[in-house]
């Protein structure tokens, strides 16, 4: 079980989460494209799909960088003035 958690927290796991996020939004874009087939013109459909894909790409990159960033320990700053 510990190996699974370590794999999930490694680069492969983070990449899998980001790819899954992107895949879900690609599926949403495909469904939106099919739903708008009869009610909207091609240009409107493509704009909606491009907006969804842009959100998916930005979200995947943000998720990847957020999960891949090392944790920084809290550091207390030293006082600048002495207590004299």
N, C-alpha and C positions, 0 to 999 in steps of 0.2 A: 504494500500500500504506500509506503514511503517513497518507493521508486516512481510510482505514478504521480505523486504530488511533485516530486523533484523534476520529472519530465514536463509536467504542466507548467511549472515555473521557469523552465529553461526557454531558450530561444525557439525551440520547435513548438512548444505549447503556446507561446505568445503569438507566433506566426499563425498557428492553427486558429486561435481565437480571432485574430484580425481577418484571416481569410474567410472564416465562417460569417463574420459580420458583413463582409463585402458580398458574399454569396447570398445572404438573406436579402440584402438590398437589391441585388441583381434580380432576384426572384420577384421582389415587389415591383421593380421597374418593368419586368416582362408582363406581369399581371396587369399593371396600369396601362401598358401599351395595348394589350388585348381588350381590356374593358373600354378604352376610349376609341376602339376601332370604328364603331358606327356613329358615335356622337361628335367626334372632333376631326378636324383636317389633319393631314400628315404632319404639317409643320408644328402644330400644337402638341401632337402626340410626341414628336421627337424632342421638343423643348422640355416637356414633363419628364421624359425618360432621361434626358441629359442632366436635368436638375437632380433627379434621384441618384443617378450614378455619380455625380459630383459630390453629393452628400456622403455616399457610400465610400468613395475614395478618401475623402478628407477624414471621415470618421475612422476608417480602417488605419490610416497612417497615424492619427492621433492616439488611437487605442494601442497600436503597436509601440509607439514611442513612450506612452505612459506606462504600459506594463513592462517594457524592456529597460526602463531607467532604473539605475541602482538606487536603493534607499540611502538617503543622506542622514547621518546621525545629527541630532540636535546639538549645536555647539553654542555654549553660552559665551557672550562677548565679555571681554575683560573691561573693567572700568577704565575710562580714559584719564580720570583725575584721581590723584591719591587723596586719602582722607586726612591730610594734614591741616 
